[in-house]
Amino acid sequence: MLASQIAYVALASKDPAATALVLQQHLKLPRTDLLDAAGTAVPVFALGRSALAVFPLGHPMIDGDATPGVHHIALGVDDVERAVRHAAEVGIAAAGANPGLGGRKTVALDRQATVGVRVRLTDGLDLPRQAGEVIERIDHLGVASADVAEDERVFSRKLGFEVESRQTDMEVSMAVESFTSDKYGVVYHNRPPQPVGGLRVAFITVGDCELEFLANFDPDDGAQVEHGRSGSTKQDQGAITRFVQSRGRGLHHMALKAKDIDATLAGMARAGLPMIDTRGRPGSRRARIGFAHPHATGGILMHLVQRDA
C-alpha cells in the first residue's frame, strides 16, 4: 500500500472565506492555519484522520487552477522519497516536487497514470484526530470516471488500496397499460422496465474514507443536468458525463459524514445558506444524503451523508 491515510484534501474555492465559514461555523470543524511557500496562511480543517485545506483560485499549490472544486488529495507518508520509488515500481512516475504546507516536502504523481485523480505525496500534517459534534470524517470523495475497472486496476492492484464495494446504479421507466371492459373489468399490463440512466460505481478505501469512482453506464446517453435541484440517477449520470467531457477524469465532489443530517441541513438553511436539500434523502450504500448549493461553498460541490457504517 502506498499510504495509510489522506493527509489532506485540497479544495479550490472562488470564495475561501465563505468555504471556511461553512466548515468552521456550520460544521464545527477546528481550524489550523499552515503557511505555504510564500508565507501565506492556508486554513486547514481537521476531521477524522484527514483534513481539508482551502486554497483561493490561482494559488500555486493548486497549480494555478482557476476552476473551483476538489483539486487534489495529498497522501500522508513516512518517507516521501521512498513512496515515490514505490509508485515508480508500479509504473506511476513523479511529476514534480514542490514545497508543501508548513514547509513539508510534497511530490505530485503523474495525473495520467492515476486515472485523472491529482495525487500528491507529503509528510503528514501532524494534526490531532478530530471527530466533531457535527461531522465525523470525510465519507468519500467522488471521482468522475470513464472506466471503473481501470480505476480499480490503478488504485487497488497497483497502489494497494482495498475495494470497499462495487455497484451499478440504474434509473428505469415502467409503463403500465390498462384495458377496461364493461364486461371483463379492468386488466393491467406492465411493460418491461426501460433503463433511462445509469452509473457504474466502485468504492476504494483510502484511510478512513473512500474514493467513489463513477462512470457513465451508457456513454451514448449524453449529459442532461438540472441545476439547483435534488438529483436522480439520470441527473447524476448527466453530471458525471458532462464533467468528463469538459474537464476530463478527476475529482468531482466531496461527501462528509454527518451525525444528524436533518439537523445540520436545516441549520444551514436557517442561516441563509443556499441549499439544494434541507433534509436527507435516500442515497447509495443505505445512506441518507443532502447537498448544499455550490454557491454556499465557494463553488465546491459538497454533500452530507448519514449512514451506520
N, C-alpha and C positions, 0 to 999 in steps of 0.2 A: 504494500500500500504506500502510495506516495506521501500521504499526510494523514493525520488522525482527526484534523479539525479545520474548519474555515476560520482563519484569524479574524477576517472582516469581509463584509460585502460593501463594495464601493457604489454609492448612489450619486448619479449626476443630476443635479437639481437646477432648474431655472430660477428657483427662489429658495436658496438654502435656509434662510431664516424661517420660512413657512414650514419647510420639511422638518427642521429641528424643533419647531414649536409643537408639531403633531407628535413627534417621537417623545419629547420631554414632558410636555404639559398634558397631553391627552392620553398617551400610552405609558407614561410614568417611567420611562427608561432613564437610567443615570447617565449623565454626560461627562465625558473627559475630553479636554482639548489637547490634541497632539500636534506638534509642529511639522510642517512639510519642509522641503529642502530650502525654500525661500524664507523660512521662519514665520510663515503664516499659520495661525491656529486652524486646525481642522476639527470640527465637532465629531466625536466618536461616541456611540451609544452601545453599551454592553447589554447583551441579552443572551441567556443560555450560556453556551460555551463559545459564542461568537460575538460579533459586534457589527454595527452599521456605521460607516464613515460617509459623511455628507460633503460633497465637493460642488463648487459652482461650475457651471458650464465653462468650458475652455481651460480648465485647470490642467497643468502639466501631468498630474498623476492620473488623469483620465484621458491622457493622450490628446489634450486639447479638444475633446469631443464637444460639439455644440448641440447634441441631441439629449434630452433628459431621459432618464431611465436607470435600470440596474446595469452598471457598467462592467464590473469585473468581480471575481472572487479571488481573495488572497488566501492561499493555503498556508497555515502556520506550520513550520518545520523546525527541527532542532538544528539542522545544518543545511544552509541554503545550497552551498556548492555540491554537497553530497546528493541532495534532492535533484539538482539539475542533472547530475550524472545519471541518476536512476531514471529520470524521464528520458534522457538521450538513449539509454539502453533499450527502451521500448519504442523508440522511433519518434519521440516528441522533443524537438530541439528548443533551446532557449532563443528568445527573440530580442534580448537586450536587458541590461541591468540598470536600475535607477535607484536613487535614494528613496526610501520608503518613509512611512510615518514615524516620527520621532527619531529619524536618522537610521532606521533599520534597513538592512540590505534587502532589496527586492528585485527579483528576476521574473520577467514575463516569459511565458511559453508561447510557442508559435500557435496563433489562433486557428490556422487552418488544420493543424494537427489535433486540436482539441474541439473539433466539430463546431467551430464558431464561438465557443464559450471562451471569453477572455479569462485566462487563469494566470495568477502570479504566485510565486513562492516567496515567503517572507519569514523573517524571525517573528516569533509570537509577540503579541501586544502586551502580555502580562497583565491583562485586566481581570479583576475578580469575576468569578462566575456569578451571573445575575439572573434569577428567576423572579420577576417582579409581581406586583399585586394585580396587574392588568394583563401583561404579556409574559408568557413563559419562555419562549425561544422563537427562533426562526423555524417555521414549519417546513417550508420548501421554497425553492427558487425556480420559477417557471422558465423553461428554455424553449424557444421556438425552433423547431427541428424540421428536417426533411426526411429523416430516416432513423427511427429509434433503434433499429438493430445496429446501425453503425455507432450511434451514441453509446450503446451498451458495450460494443467491442472496445471502444476507446476508454471509457471511464471505469468499466468493470474488469475486462480482461487485461487491458494494458496497465491501467493505473491502480487496479486492485480494490476499487470500492464495491461494496455489496449491492446487488439488486434487491430493493425492498419489495417491489411488486410490479406487475405489468397489467395493463387493462386496455380495453377498447371501449371508447365512448361513442354511442350511436344515438342519433335522434331519428325517429321513424314517424311516418304519417300512415294512419289507418283509416281507410274508407269503409263506411257501413252503408249497405243498400237495404232499403225496406220495401217489401211487397205487401200491399194492403188490399185485401179482397173482402167484398161484402159477404162472401160465403165461407172463406177459409181463414179469415182473420189476417193478422199481421205476421209476416215472416221476415226475419232479419238475416242478412248475409254479410259476413265480414270478408273483405278482400285481403289478400296477403299484405303485410306491412311493407312499406316502401321507404328505404333509407333516404333521408334528406340532408344528413350531415354527420360527420364522424371524425374522431381523432384516435390515433394510436398513441399510447402513453406508456412511459417507463419511468419508475421512480428509483433513483440510485442514491444510497445513503452516503453522506459525507459528514462525519462527525455526528452532531445531534440534529441534523436536518437532512432534507433530500433535495436533489436536483430532479425536477419534474420535466422530462423531455416530452414535448407534444408535437406530433406530426400529422398533417392533413391525411385523413383516410383516403380521400379521393381528390387528387390534385386538379381534376377537371371541373370541380365544383365552383372554383373561383373564390372571391373574398367579399363577403357581404357583412357589413358591420353597422349596427345601430348604436350610435354613440350615446352615452349617458343613461343607458337602460340596463337592467339586470340581464345577464347573459343566458343563453341556452347553448346546447352543444353545437348547433348550427352557427350561432354567433361566435362561439369560441373558435370553431374551425375557421371562420372567416378572418378573425383577428390574427390567428397564427399564420394563415396563408398570406395575408397582406404584409405582415411583418417580414416574413422570409423573402417575399417578392421585392420589398422596398429596401430592406436593410441586411438581408442575409440571415443565416442561422445565428442564434445568440441568446443571451439572457433577455427575458421578456417582462417578468414581474416578480414580486416577492410576496410571500404569504407569512403572516405572523400568527403564532398560536396563542389565542386568547383564552382566558379563564371563563369569561362570561361575555359572549359575543354580542348578545342583545343589549346588555347594559352599555358596552363600550361603543357600539354603533349609535345607539340612541343618544349617548352623552356627546359624541362628536357632532351629531346633527343639532342638538340643542345649543351647542356652542357656535352654531352658524357655519360650520364647515360644509362645503358642497359634498353630498353623498350620493352614491348610486343605490346603496341599500341602507336601511335604517334598522333592520333586524336580520338575523341569519336565515339563510335558505339552504335547501339541500345541495350538497356538493359531493365530490368523489370521495372514496375511502371512508364512507359512512360519516362524513363530516358535515357541519353546517358552515357556510361561508357568507361573507358580506364585503362589499367593496366601498372604499372611499373614492370620490371622484378625483382623478389626477390633478384637477385644479387645486385641491386641498393640500397636495403633497409635492408641489413644485414640478409637476409633470411626470411623477413616478407612479406606475401602476402598482398599487398595494391593496391587498385584501387580508381580512382576518379569517382565521379558521378556528373552529372549536370541535375537538374530537377526543375520544377517550385515549387513543394510543399516543 
